[in-house]
């Protein structure tokens, strides 16, 4: 009988380590925007009491069902929502924070610039701000965010709601 060396197999994993996965998700600008879109559509509010399919949610939100399904699958991968075996979506602990009536809700802060896209687009110029000290919004649009809010319908109201929600913490 020969003494063969004993080897142990490395554990099989289905993806990158948890910390790497989390960092990749946190650095994903598309995920940030996807969460903002879900908050704007009030997806969490629609699934708070019962799981719903992408088709049901598309009817409730006026969205294209196939594309909404893709968004929901992406957000389920990121653990914002959870997909059931029968094609419906439910809330996760993170997703609950997108519910309007949740005491710790961040929904108001996320939808502050969702309709007019201005705040979101200027975020892409954050490097300009870090390098120069000048606001990215002003750099992109040629006016201050405050001036833009004074002239855009609904922006001031959304901003006030976000600040109220943020100060309640």
Chimera marker file (.cmm) of the C-alpha trace (Angstrom):
<marker_set name="trace">
<marker id="1" x="0.000" y="0.000" z="0.000" r="1" g="1" b="0" radius="0.5"/>
<marker id="2" x="1.408" y="3.376" z="-0.926" r="1" g="1" b="0" radius="0.5"/>
<marker id="3" x="1.122" y="6.487" z="1.127" r="1" g="1" b="0" radius="0.5"/>
<marker id="4" x="-0.529" y="8.909" z="-1.254" r="1" g="1" b="0" radius="0.5"/>
<marker id="5" x="-0.533" y="12.544" z="-0.185" r="1" g="1" b="0" radius="0.5"/>
<marker id="6" x="-3.810" y="13.660" z="1.323" r="1" g="1" b="0" radius="0.5"/>
<marker id="7" x="-5.405" y="16.538" z="-0.502" r="1" g="1" b="0" radius="0.5"/>
<marker id="8" x="-8.438" y="18.518" z="0.351" r="1" g="1" b="0" radius="0.5"/>
<marker id="9" x="-10.520" y="20.207" z="-2.248" r="1" g="1" b="0" radius="0.5"/>
<marker id="10" x="-11.062" y="23.908" z="-1.999" r="1" g="1" b="0" radius="0.5"/>
<marker id="11" x="-14.661" y="24.763" z="-1.186" r="1" g="1" b="0" radius="0.5"/>
<marker id="12" x="-16.753" y="25.396" z="-4.250" r="1" g="1" b="0" radius="0.5"/>
<marker id="13" x="-18.204" y="28.873" z="-4.307" r="1" g="1" b="0" radius="0.5"/>
<marker id="14" x="-20.804" y="30.283" z="-6.626" r="1" g="1" b="0" radius="0.5"/>
<marker id="15" x="-19.187" y="33.646" z="-7.045" r="1" g="1" b="0" radius="0.5"/>
<marker id="16" x="-16.775" y="36.123" z="-5.523" r="1" g="1" b="0" radius="0.5"/>
<marker id="17" x="-16.354" y="36.335" z="-1.736" r="1" g="1" b="0" radius="0.5"/>
<marker id="18" x="-19.053" y="38.291" z="0.067" r="1" g="1" b="0" radius="0.5"/>
<marker id="19" x="-16.911" y="41.394" z="0.683" r="1" g="1" b="0" radius="0.5"/>
<marker id="20" x="-15.844" y="41.543" z="-2.973" r="1" g="1" b="0" radius="0.5"/>
<marker id="21" x="-19.431" y="41.098" z="-4.153" r="1" g="1" b="0" radius="0.5"/>
<marker id="22" x="-20.642" y="43.824" z="-1.803" r="1" g="1" b="0" radius="0.5"/>
<marker id="23" x="-17.938" y="46.248" z="-2.912" r="1" g="1" b="0" radius="0.5"/>
<marker id="24" x="-18.680" y="45.571" z="-6.587" r="1" g="1" b="0" radius="0.5"/>
<marker id="25" x="-22.355" y="46.266" z="-5.971" r="1" g="1" b="0" radius="0.5"/>
<marker id="26" x="-21.634" y="49.432" z="-3.998" r="1" g="1" b="0" radius="0.5"/>
<marker id="27" x="-19.433" y="50.710" z="-6.810" r="1" g="1" b="0" radius="0.5"/>
<marker id="28" x="-22.041" y="50.014" z="-9.465" r="1" g="1" b="0" radius="0.5"/>
<marker id="29" x="-23.534" y="53.279" z="-10.709" r="1" g="1" b="0" radius="0.5"/>
<marker id="30" x="-26.253" y="51.360" z="-12.521" r="1" g="1" b="0" radius="0.5"/>
<marker id="31" x="-27.352" y="49.782" z="-9.255" r="1" g="1" b="0" radius="0.5"/>
<marker id="32" x="-27.663" y="53.195" z="-7.668" r="1" g="1" b="0" radius="0.5"/>
<marker id="33" x="-29.854" y="54.362" z="-10.525" r="1" g="1" b="0" radius="0.5"/>
<marker id="34" x="-31.875" y="51.112" z="-10.506" r="1" g="1" b="0" radius="0.5"/>
<marker id="35" x="-32.657" y="51.607" z="-6.816" r="1" g="1" b="0" radius="0.5"/>
<marker id="36" x="-33.667" y="55.196" z="-7.514" r="1" g="1" b="0" radius="0.5"/>
<marker id="37" x="-35.972" y="54.059" z="-10.335" r="1" g="1" b="0" radius="0.5"/>
<marker id="38" x="-37.570" y="51.439" z="-8.065" r="1" g="1" b="0" radius="0.5"/>
<marker id="39" x="-38.078" y="54.116" z="-5.385" r="1" g="1" b="0" radius="0.5"/>
<marker id="40" x="-39.647" y="56.488" z="-7.919" r="1" g="1" b="0" radius="0.5"/>
<marker id="41" x="-42.019" y="53.750" z="-9.096" r="1" g="1" b="0" radius="0.5"/>
<marker id="42" x="-42.898" y="52.911" z="-5.456" r="1" g="1" b="0" radius="0.5"/>
<marker id="43" x="-42.181" y="49.221" z="-6.106" r="1" g="1" b="0" radius="0.5"/>
<marker id="44" x="-41.582" y="48.549" z="-2.401" r="1" g="1" b="0" radius="0.5"/>
<marker id="45" x="-44.955" y="50.072" z="-1.511" r="1" g="1" b="0" radius="0.5"/>
<marker id="46" x="-46.638" y="47.825" z="-4.087" r="1" g="1" b="0" radius="0.5"/>
<marker id="47" x="-45.085" y="44.625" z="-2.688" r="1" g="1" b="0" radius="0.5"/>
<marker id="48" x="-45.135" y="45.534" z="1.004" r="1" g="1" b="0" radius="0.5"/>
<marker id="49" x="-48.321" y="43.603" z="1.757" r="1" g="1" b="0" radius="0.5"/>
<marker id="50" x="-48.150" y="40.840" z="-0.842" r="1" g="1" b="0" radius="0.5"/>
<marker id="51" x="-45.701" y="39.449" z="-3.375" r="1" g="1" b="0" radius="0.5"/>
<marker id="52" x="-46.395" y="40.575" z="-6.949" r="1" g="1" b="0" radius="0.5"/>
<marker id="53" x="-45.233" y="39.553" z="-10.387" r="1" g="1" b="0" radius="0.5"/>
<marker id="54" x="-43.439" y="41.863" z="-12.785" r="1" g="1" b="0" radius="0.5"/>
<marker id="55" x="-46.601" y="41.909" z="-14.907" r="1" g="1" b="0" radius="0.5"/>
<marker id="56" x="-48.714" y="43.040" z="-11.929" r="1" g="1" b="0" radius="0.5"/>
<marker id="57" x="-46.163" y="45.695" z="-11.045" r="1" g="1" b="0" radius="0.5"/>
<marker id="58" x="-45.975" y="46.865" z="-14.655" r="1" g="1" b="0" radius="0.5"/>
<marker id="59" x="-49.755" y="47.420" z="-14.666" r="1" g="1" b="0" radius="0.5"/>
<marker id="60" x="-49.576" y="49.317" z="-11.372" r="1" g="1" b="0" radius="0.5"/>
<marker id="61" x="-46.669" y="51.520" z="-12.450" r="1" g="1" b="0" radius="0.5"/>
<marker id="62" x="-47.357" y="51.972" z="-16.170" r="1" g="1" b="0" radius="0.5"/>
<marker id="63" x="-44.089" y="50.269" z="-17.166" r="1" g="1" b="0" radius="0.5"/>
<marker id="64" x="-43.120" y="47.860" z="-19.922" r="1" g="1" b="0" radius="0.5"/>
<marker id="65" x="-43.394" y="44.389" z="-18.308" r="1" g="1" b="0" radius="0.5"/>
<marker id="66" x="-40.275" y="42.793" z="-19.824" r="1" g="1" b="0" radius="0.5"/>
<marker id="67" x="-37.993" y="45.661" z="-18.898" r="1" g="1" b="0" radius="0.5"/>
<marker id="68" x="-39.462" y="45.981" z="-15.434" r="1" g="1" b="0" radius="0.5"/>
<marker id="69" x="-38.852" y="42.240" z="-14.945" r="1" g="1" b="0" radius="0.5"/>
<marker id="70" x="-35.181" y="42.755" z="-15.850" r="1" g="1" b="0" radius="0.5"/>
<marker id="71" x="-34.921" y="45.639" z="-13.373" r="1" g="1" b="0" radius="0.5"/>
<marker id="72" x="-36.530" y="43.520" z="-10.650" r="1" g="1" b="0" radius="0.5"/>
<marker id="73" x="-34.221" y="40.564" z="-11.336" r="1" g="1" b="0" radius="0.5"/>
<marker id="74" x="-31.226" y="42.885" z="-11.089" r="1" g="1" b="0" radius="0.5"/>
<marker id="75" x="-32.487" y="44.326" z="-7.812" r="1" g="1" b="0" radius="0.5"/>
<marker id="76" x="-33.151" y="40.804" z="-6.503" r="1" g="1" b="0" radius="0.5"/>
<marker id="77" x="-29.541" y="39.885" z="-7.355" r="1" g="1" b="0" radius="0.5"/>
<marker id="78" x="-28.465" y="42.931" z="-5.333" r="1" g="1" b="0" radius="0.5"/>
<marker id="79" x="-30.762" y="41.788" z="-2.493" r="1" g="1" b="0" radius="0.5"/>
<marker id="80" x="-32.951" y="44.882" z="-2.610" r="1" g="1" b="0" radius="0.5"/>
<marker id="81" x="-35.936" y="42.637" z="-3.390" r="1" g="1" b="0" radius="0.5"/>
<marker id="82" x="-36.331" y="38.873" z="-3.298" r="1" g="1" b="0" radius="0.5"/>
<marker id="83" x="-37.652" y="36.705" z="-6.130" r="1" g="1" b="0" radius="0.5"/>
<marker id="84" x="-39.974" y="33.849" z="-5.237" r="1" g="1" b="0" radius="0.5"/>
<marker id="85" x="-40.018" y="30.572" z="-7.116" r="1" g="1" b="0" radius="0.5"/>
<marker id="86" x="-43.253" y="31.511" z="-8.855" r="1" g="1" b="0" radius="0.5"/>
<marker id="87" x="-41.979" y="34.743" z="-10.430" r="1" g="1" b="0" radius="0.5"/>
<marker id="88" x="-43.176" y="37.183" z="-7.820" r="1" g="1" b="0" radius="0.5"/>
<marker id="89" x="-41.148" y="39.688" z="-5.819" r="1" g="1" b="0" radius="0.5"/>
<marker id="90" x="-41.103" y="40.428" z="-2.109" r="1" g="1" b="0" radius="0.5"/>
<marker id="91" x="-39.302" y="42.839" z="0.175" r="1" g="1" b="0" radius="0.5"/>
<marker id="92" x="-35.960" y="42.215" z="1.783" r="1" g="1" b="0" radius="0.5"/>
<marker id="93" x="-34.716" y="44.107" z="4.818" r="1" g="1" b="0" radius="0.5"/>
<marker id="94" x="-33.016" y="46.560" z="2.453" r="1" g="1" b="0" radius="0.5"/>
<marker id="95" x="-36.088" y="46.843" z="0.231" r="1" g="1" b="0" radius="0.5"/>
<marker id="96" x="-38.255" y="47.726" z="3.215" r="1" g="1" b="0" radius="0.5"/>
<marker id="97" x="-36.279" y="50.974" z="3.494" r="1" g="1" b="0" radius="0.5"/>
<marker id="98" x="-37.857" y="52.017" z="0.181" r="1" g="1" b="0" radius="0.5"/>
<marker id="99" x="-41.401" y="51.837" z="1.601" r="1" g="1" b="0" radius="0.5"/>
<marker id="100" x="-43.012" y="55.243" z="2.027" r="1" g="1" b="0" radius="0.5"/>
<marker id="101" x="-44.493" y="54.448" z="5.426" r="1" g="1" b="0" radius="0.5"/>
<marker id="102" x="-41.382" y="52.811" z="6.893" r="1" g="1" b="0" radius="0.5"/>
<marker id="103" x="-40.007" y="54.916" z="9.797" r="1" g="1" b="0" radius="0.5"/>
<marker id="104" x="-36.440" y="54.575" z="8.445" r="1" g="1" b="0" radius="0.5"/>
<marker id="105" x="-37.461" y="55.057" z="4.809" r="1" g="1" b="0" radius="0.5"/>
<marker id="106" x="-34.927" y="56.608" z="2.431" r="1" g="1" b="0" radius="0.5"/>
<marker id="107" x="-37.408" y="56.848" z="-0.443" r="1" g="1" b="0" radius="0.5"/>
<marker id="108" x="-37.832" y="60.634" z="-0.260" r="1" g="1" b="0" radius="0.5"/>
<marker id="109" x="-34.073" y="61.193" z="-0.451" r="1" g="1" b="0" radius="0.5"/>
<marker id="110" x="-33.801" y="58.867" z="-3.464" r="1" g="1" b="0" radius="0.5"/>
<marker id="111" x="-36.539" y="60.469" z="-5.536" r="1" g="1" b="0" radius="0.5"/>
<marker id="112" x="-35.400" y="64.053" z="-4.950" r="1" g="1" b="0" radius="0.5"/>
<marker id="113" x="-33.961" y="64.351" z="-8.448" r="1" g="1" b="0" radius="0.5"/>
<marker id="114" x="-35.560" y="61.377" z="-10.152" r="1" g="1" b="0" radius="0.5"/>
<marker id="115" x="-38.071" y="63.202" z="-12.335" r="1" g="1" b="0" radius="0.5"/>
<marker id="116" x="-35.920" y="65.966" z="-13.726" r="1" g="1" b="0" radius="0.5"/>
<marker id="117" x="-32.695" y="63.875" z="-13.752" r="1" g="1" b="0" radius="0.5"/>
<marker id="118" x="-30.595" y="66.997" z="-13.192" r="1" g="1" b="0" radius="0.5"/>
<marker id="119" x="-29.174" y="66.030" z="-9.818" r="1" g="1" b="0" radius="0.5"/>
<marker id="120" x="-28.453" y="62.497" z="-11.032" r="1" g="1" b="0" radius="0.5"/>
<marker id="121" x="-26.641" y="63.635" z="-14.159" r="1" g="1" b="0" radius="0.5"/>
<marker id="122" x="-24.510" y="66.144" z="-12.322" r="1" g="1" b="0" radius="0.5"/>
<marker id="123" x="-23.358" y="63.401" z="-9.944" r="1" g="1" b="0" radius="0.5"/>
<marker id="124" x="-21.412" y="62.025" z="-12.896" r="1" g="1" b="0" radius="0.5"/>
<marker id="125" x="-19.170" y="65.091" z="-12.645" r="1" g="1" b="0" radius="0.5"/>
<marker id="126" x="-18.182" y="64.479" z="-9.028" r="1" g="1" b="0" radius="0.5"/>
<marker id="127" x="-14.527" y="64.281" z="-10.068" r="1" g="1" b="0" radius="0.5"/>
<marker id="128" x="-14.773" y="67.916" z="-11.248" r="1" g="1" b="0" radius="0.5"/>
<marker id="129" x="-15.992" y="68.942" z="-7.785" r="1" g="1" b="0" radius="0.5"/>
<marker id="130" x="-13.266" y="67.030" z="-5.962" r="1" g="1" b="0" radius="0.5"/>
<marker id="131" x="-10.571" y="68.512" z="-8.181" r="1" g="1" b="0" radius="0.5"/>
<marker id="132" x="-11.803" y="72.108" z="-8.321" r="1" g="1" b="0" radius="0.5"/>
<marker id="133" x="-14.024" y="72.616" z="-5.292" r="1" g="1" b="0" radius="0.5"/>
<marker id="134" x="-16.781" y="73.870" z="-7.603" r="1" g="1" b="0" radius="0.5"/>
<marker id="135" x="-20.268" y="72.297" z="-7.563" r="1" g="1" b="0" radius="0.5"/>
<marker id="136" x="-20.734" y="69.689" z="-10.298" r="1" g="1" b="0" radius="0.5"/>
<marker id="137" x="-24.323" y="70.822" z="-10.833" r="1" g="1" b="0" radius="0.5"/>
<marker id="138" x="-23.199" y="74.352" z="-11.703" r="1" g="1" b="0" radius="0.5"/>
<marker id="139" x="-20.501" y="72.940" z="-13.988" r="1" g="1" b="0" radius="0.5"/>
<marker id="140" x="-22.988" y="70.764" z="-15.912" r="1" g="1" b="0" radius="0.5"/>
<marker id="141" x="-25.939" y="73.188" z="-16.130" r="1" g="1" b="0" radius="0.5"/>
<marker id="142" x="-24.461" y="76.649" z="-15.793" r="1" g="1" b="0" radius="0.5"/>
<marker id="143" x="-26.774" y="77.527" z="-12.882" r="1" g="1" b="0" radius="0.5"/>
<marker id="144" x="-26.862" y="76.538" z="-9.224" r="1" g="1" b="0" radius="0.5"/>
<marker id="145" x="-29.005" y="73.656" z="-8.018" r="1" g="1" b="0" radius="0.5"/>
<marker id="146" x="-31.015" y="76.156" z="-5.968" r="1" g="1" b="0" radius="0.5"/>
<marker id="147" x="-31.772" y="78.285" z="-9.020" r="1" g="1" b="0" radius="0.5"/>
<marker id="148" x="-32.772" y="75.219" z="-11.008" r="1" g="1" b="0" radius="0.5"/>
<marker id="149" x="-35.105" y="74.097" z="-8.192" r="1" g="1" b="0" radius="0.5"/>
<marker id="150" x="-36.798" y="77.478" z="-8.127" r="1" g="1" b="0" radius="0.5"/>
<marker id="151" x="-37.712" y="77.115" z="-11.786" r="1" g="1" b="0" radius="0.5"/>
<marker id="152" x="-38.505" y="73.354" z="-12.045" r="1" g="1" b="0" radius="0.5"/>
<marker id="153" x="-42.022" y="72.291" z="-11.113" r="1" g="1" b="0" radius="0.5"/>
<marker id="154" x="-42.081" y="69.900" z="-8.163" r="1" g="1" b="0" radius="0.5"/>
<marker id="155" x="-38.341" y="69.978" z="-7.440" r="1" g="1" b="0" radius="0.5"/>
<marker id="156" x="-38.678" y="72.244" z="-4.437" r="1" g="1" b="0" radius="0.5"/>
<marker id="157" x="-41.414" y="70.063" z="-2.947" r="1" g="1" b="0" radius="0.5"/>
<marker id="158" x="-39.378" y="66.860" z="-3.428" r="1" g="1" b="0" radius="0.5"/>
<marker id="159" x="-36.342" y="68.563" z="-1.879" r="1" g="1" b="0" radius="0.5"/>
<marker id="160" x="-38.358" y="69.673" z="1.158" r="1" g="1" b="0" radius="0.5"/>
<marker id="161" x="-39.754" y="66.136" z="1.578" r="1" g="1" b="0" radius="0.5"/>
<marker id="162" x="-36.242" y="64.667" z="1.405" r="1" g="1" b="0" radius="0.5"/>
<marker id="163" x="-34.883" y="67.138" z="3.969" r="1" g="1" b="0" radius="0.5"/>
<marker id="164" x="-37.826" y="66.449" z="6.302" r="1" g="1" b="0" radius="0.5"/>
<marker id="165" x="-37.275" y="62.695" z="6.011" r="1" g="1" b="0" radius="0.5"/>
<marker id="166" x="-33.524" y="63.086" z="6.563" r="1" g="1" b="0" radius="0.5"/>
<marker id="167" x="-33.942" y="65.256" z="9.647" r="1" g="1" b="0" radius="0.5"/>
<marker id="168" x="-36.325" y="62.750" z="11.264" r="1" g="1" b="0" radius="0.5"/>
<marker id="169" x="-33.456" y="60.286" z="11.804" r="1" g="1" b="0" radius="0.5"/>
<link id1="1" id2="2" r="1" g="1" b="0" radius="0.2"/>
<link id1="2" id2="3" r="1" g="1" b="0" radius="0.2"/>
<link id1="3" id2="4" r="1" g="1" b="0" radius="0.2"/>
<link id1="4" id2="5" r="1" g="1" b="0" radius="0.2"/>
<link id1="5" id2="6" r="1" g="1" b="0" radius="0.2"/>
<link id1="6" id2="7" r="1" g="1" b="0" radius="0.2"/>
<link id1="7" id2="8" r="1" g="1" b="0" radius="0.2"/>
<link id1="8" id2="9" r="1" g="1" b="0" radius="0.2"/>
<link id1="9" id2="10" r="1" g="1" b="0" radius="0.2"/>
<link id1="10" id2="11" r="1" g="1" b="0" radius="0.2"/>
<link id1="11" id2="12" r="1" g="1" b="0" radius="0.2"/>
<link id1="12" id2="13" r="1" g="1" b="0" radius="0.2"/>
<link id1="13" id2="14" r="1" g="1" b="0" radius="0.2"/>
<link id1="14" id2="15" r="1" g="1" b="0" radius="0.2"/>
<link id1="15" id2="16" r="1" g="1" b="0" radius="0.2"/>
<link id1="16" id2="17" r="1" g="1" b="0" radius="0.2"/>
<link id1="17" id2="18" r="1" g="1" b="0" radius="0.2"/>
<link id1="18" id2="19" r="1" g="1" b="0" radius="0.2"/>
<link id1="19" id2="20" r="1" g="1" b="0" radius="0.2"/>
<link id1="20" id2="21" r="1" g="1" b="0" radius="0.2"/>
<link id1="21" id2="22" r="1" g="1" b="0" radius="0.2"/>
<link id1="22" id2="23" r="1" g="1" b="0" radius="0.2"/>
<link id1="23" id2="24" r="1" g="1" b="0" radius="0.2"/>
<link id1="24" id2="25" r="1" g="1" b="0" radius="0.2"/>
<link id1="25" id2="26" r="1" g="1" b="0" radius="0.2"/>
<link id1="26" id2="27" r="1" g="1" b="0" radius="0.2"/>
<link id1="27" id2="28" r="1" g="1" b="0" radius="0.2"/>
<link id1="28" id2="29" r="1" g="1" b="0" radius="0.2"/>
<link id1="29" id2="30" r="1" g="1" b="0" radius="0.2"/>
<link id1="30" id2="31" r="1" g="1" b="0" radius="0.2"/>
<link id1="31" id2="32" r="1" g="1" b="0" radius="0.2"/>
<link id1="32" id2="33" r="1" g="1" b="0" radius="0.2"/>
<link id1="33" id2="34" r="1" g="1" b="0" radius="0.2"/>
<link id1="34" id2="35" r="1" g="1" b="0" radius="0.2"/>
<link id1="35" id2="36" r="1" g="1" b="0" radius="0.2"/>
<link id1="36" id2="37" r="1" g="1" b="0" radius="0.2"/>
<link id1="37" id2="38" r="1" g="1" b="0" radius="0.2"/>
<link id1="38" id2="39" r="1" g="1" b="0" radius="0.2"/>
<link id1="39" id2="40" r="1" g="1" b="0" radius="0.2"/>
<link id1="40" id2="41" r="1" g="1" b="0" radius="0.2"/>
<link id1="41" id2="42" r="1" g="1" b="0" radius="0.2"/>
<link id1="42" id2="43" r="1" g="1" b="0" radius="0.2"/>
<link id1="43" id2="44" r="1" g="1" b="0" radius="0.2"/>
<link id1="44" id2="45" r="1" g="1" b="0" radius="0.2"/>
<link id1="45" id2="46" r="1" g="1" b="0" radius="0.2"/>
<link id1="46" id2="47" r="1" g="1" b="0" radius="0.2"/>
<link id1="47" id2="48" r="1" g="1" b="0" radius="0.2"/>
<link id1="48" id2="49" r="1" g="1" b="0" radius="0.2"/>
<link id1="49" id2="50" r="1" g="1" b="0" radius="0.2"/>
<link id1="50" id2="51" r="1" g="1" b="0" radius="0.2"/>
<link id1="51" id2="52" r="1" g="1" b="0" radius="0.2"/>
<link id1="52" id2="53" r="1" g="1" b="0" radius="0.2"/>
<link id1="53" id2="54" r="1" g="1" b="0" radius="0.2"/>
<link id1="54" id2="55" r="1" g="1" b="0" radius="0.2"/>
<link id1="55" id2="56" r="1" g="1" b="0" radius="0.2"/>
<link id1="56" id2="57" r="1" g="1" b="0" radius="0.2"/>
<link id1="57" id2="58" r="1" g="1" b="0" radius="0.2"/>
<link id1="58" id2="59" r="1" g="1" b="0" radius="0.2"/>
<link id1="59" id2="60" r="1" g="1" b="0" radius="0.2"/>
<link id1="60" id2="61" r="1" g="1" b="0" radius="0.2"/>
<link id1="61" id2="62" r="1" g="1" b="0" radius="0.2"/>
<link id1="62" id2="63" r="1" g="1" b="0" radius="0.2"/>
<link id1="63" id2="64" r="1" g="1" b="0" radius="0.2"/>
<link id1="64" id2="65" r="1" g="1" b="0" radius="0.2"/>
<link id1="65" id2="66" r="1" g="1" b="0" radius="0.2"/>
<link id1="66" id2="67" r="1" g="1" b="0" radius="0.2"/>
<link id1="67" id2="68" r="1" g="1" b="0" radius="0.2"/>
<link id1="68" id2="69" r="1" g="1" b="0" radius="0.2"/>
<link id1="69" id2="70" r="1" g="1" b="0" radius="0.2"/>
<link id1="70" id2="71" r="1" g="1" b="0" radius="0.2"/>
<link id1="71" id2="72" r="1" g="1" b="0" radius="0.2"/>
<link id1="72" id2="73" r="1" g="1" b="0" radius="0.2"/>
<link id1="73" id2="74" r="1" g="1" b="0" radius="0.2"/>
<link id1="74" id2="75" r="1" g="1" b="0" radius="0.2"/>
<link id1="75" id2="76" r="1" g="1" b="0" radius="0.2"/>
<link id1="76" id2="77" r="1" g="1" b="0" radius="0.2"/>
<link id1="77" id2="78" r="1" g="1" b="0" radius="0.2"/>
<link id1="78" id2="79" r="1" g="1" b="0" radius="0.2"/>
<link id1="79" id2="80" r="1" g="1" b="0" radius="0.2"/>
<link id1="80" id2="81" r="1" g="1" b="0" radius="0.2"/>
<link id1="81" id2="82" r="1" g="1" b="0" radius="0.2"/>
<link id1="82" id2="83" r="1" g="1" b="0" radius="0.2"/>
<link id1="83" id2="84" r="1" g="1" b="0" radius="0.2"/>
<link id1="84" id2="85" r="1" g="1" b="0" radius="0.2"/>
<link id1="85" id2="86" r="1" g="1" b="0" radius="0.2"/>
<link id1="86" id2="87" r="1" g="1" b="0" radius="0.2"/>
<link id1="87" id2="88" r="1" g="1" b="0" radius="0.2"/>
<link id1="88" id2="89" r="1" g="1" b="0" radius="0.2"/>
<link id1="89" id2="90" r="1" g="1" b="0" radius="0.2"/>
<link id1="90" id2="91" r="1" g="1" b="0" radius="0.2"/>
<link id1="91" id2="92" r="1" g="1" b="0" radius="0.2"/>
<link id1="92" id2="93" r="1" g="1" b="0" radius="0.2"/>
<link id1="93" id2="94" r="1" g="1" b="0" radius="0.2"/>
<link id1="94" id2="95" r="1" g="1" b="0" radius="0.2"/>
<link id1="95" id2="96" r="1" g="1" b="0" radius="0.2"/>
<link id1="96" id2="97" r="1" g="1" b="0" radius="0.2"/>
<link id1="97" id2="98" r="1" g="1" b="0" radius="0.2"/>
<link id1="98" id2="99" r="1" g="1" b="0" radius="0.2"/>
<link id1="99" id2="100" r="1" g="1" b="0" radius="0.2"/>
<link id1="100" id2="101" r="1" g="1" b="0" radius="0.2"/>
<link id1="101" id2="102" r="1" g="1" b="0" radius="0.2"/>
<link id1="102" id2="103" r="1" g="1" b="0" radius="0.2"/>
<link id1="103" id2="104" r="1" g="1" b="0" radius="0.2"/>
<link id1="104" id2="105" r="1" g="1" b="0" radius="0.2"/>
<link id1="105" id2="106" r="1" g="1" b="0" radius="0.2"/>
<link id1="106" id2="107" r="1" g="1" b="0" radius="0.2"/>
<link id1="107" id2="108" r="1" g="1" b="0" radius="0.2"/>
<link id1="108" id2="109" r="1" g="1" b="0" radius="0.2"/>
<link id1="109" id2="110" r="1" g="1" b="0" radius="0.2"/>
<link id1="110" id2="111" r="1" g="1" b="0" radius="0.2"/>
<link id1="111" id2="112" r="1" g="1" b="0" radius="0.2"/>
<link id1="112" id2="113" r="1" g="1" b="0" radius="0.2"/>
<link id1="113" id2="114" r="1" g="1" b="0" radius="0.2"/>
<link id1="114" id2="115" r="1" g="1" b="0" radius="0.2"/>
<link id1="115" id2="116" r="1" g="1" b="0" radius="0.2"/>
<link id1="116" id2="117" r="1" g="1" b="0" radius="0.2"/>
<link id1="117" id2="118" r="1" g="1" b="0" radius="0.2"/>
<link id1="118" id2="119" r="1" g="1" b="0" radius="0.2"/>
<link id1="119" id2="120" r="1" g="1" b="0" radius="0.2"/>
<link id1="120" id2="121" r="1" g="1" b="0" radius="0.2"/>
<link id1="121" id2="122" r="1" g="1" b="0" radius="0.2"/>
<link id1="122" id2="123" r="1" g="1" b="0" radius="0.2"/>
<link id1="123" id2="124" r="1" g="1" b="0" radius="0.2"/>
<link id1="124" id2="125" r="1" g="1" b="0" radius="0.2"/>
<link id1="125" id2="126" r="1" g="1" b="0" radius="0.2"/>
<link id1="126" id2="127" r="1" g="1" b="0" radius="0.2"/>
<link id1="127" id2="128" r="1" g="1" b="0" radius="0.2"/>
<link id1="128" id2="129" r="1" g="1" b="0" radius="0.2"/>
<link id1="129" id2="130" r="1" g="1" b="0" radius="0.2"/>
<link id1="130" id2="131" r="1" g="1" b="0" radius="0.2"/>
<link id1="131" id2="132" r="1" g="1" b="0" radius="0.2"/>
<link id1="132" id2="133" r="1" g="1" b="0" radius="0.2"/>
<link id1="133" id2="134" r="1" g="1" b="0" radius="0.2"/>
<link id1="134" id2="135" r="1" g="1" b="0" radius="0.2"/>
<link id1="135" id2="136" r="1" g="1" b="0" radius="0.2"/>
<link id1="136" id2="137" r="1" g="1" b="0" radius="0.2"/>
<link id1="137" id2="138" r="1" g="1" b="0" radius="0.2"/>
<link id1="138" id2="139" r="1" g="1" b="0" radius="0.2"/>
<link id1="139" id2="140" r="1" g="1" b="0" radius="0.2"/>
<link id1="140" id2="141" r="1" g="1" b="0" radius="0.2"/>
<link id1="141" id2="142" r="1" g="1" b="0" radius="0.2"/>
<link id1="142" id2="143" r="1" g="1" b="0" radius="0.2"/>
<link id1="143" id2="144" r="1" g="1" b="0" radius="0.2"/>
<link id1="144" id2="145" r="1" g="1" b="0" radius="0.2"/>
<link id1="145" id2="146" r="1" g="1" b="0" radius="0.2"/>
<link id1="146" id2="147" r="1" g="1" b="0" radius="0.2"/>
<link id1="147" id2="148" r="1" g="1" b="0" radius="0.2"/>
<link id1="148" id2="149" r="1" g="1" b="0" radius="0.2"/>
<link id1="149" id2="150" r="1" g="1" b="0" radius="0.2"/>
<link id1="150" id2="151" r="1" g="1" b="0" radius="0.2"/>
<link id1="151" id2="152" r="1" g="1" b="0" radius="0.2"/>
<link id1="152" id2="153" r="1" g="1" b="0" radius="0.2"/>
<link id1="153" id2="154" r="1" g="1" b="0" radius="0.2"/>
<link id1="154" id2="155" r="1" g="1" b="0" radius="0.2"/>
<link id1="155" id2="156" r="1" g="1" b="0" radius="0.2"/>
<link id1="156" id2="157" r="1" g="1" b="0" radius="0.2"/>
<link id1="157" id2="158" r="1" g="1" b="0" radius="0.2"/>
<link id1="158" id2="159" r="1" g="1" b="0" radius="0.2"/>
<link id1="159" id2="160" r="1" g="1" b="0" radius="0.2"/>
<link id1="160" id2="161" r="1" g="1" b="0" radius="0.2"/>
<link id1="161" id2="162" r="1" g="1" b="0" radius="0.2"/>
<link id1="162" id2="163" r="1" g="1" b="0" radius="0.2"/>
<link id1="163" id2="164" r="1" g="1" b="0" radius="0.2"/>
<link id1="164" id2="165" r="1" g="1" b="0" radius="0.2"/>
<link id1="165" id2="166" r="1" g="1" b="0" radius="0.2"/>
<link id1="166" id2="167" r="1" g="1" b="0" radius="0.2"/>
<link id1="167" id2="168" r="1" g="1" b="0" radius="0.2"/>
<link id1="168" id2="169" r="1" g="1" b="0" radius="0.2"/>
</marker_set>
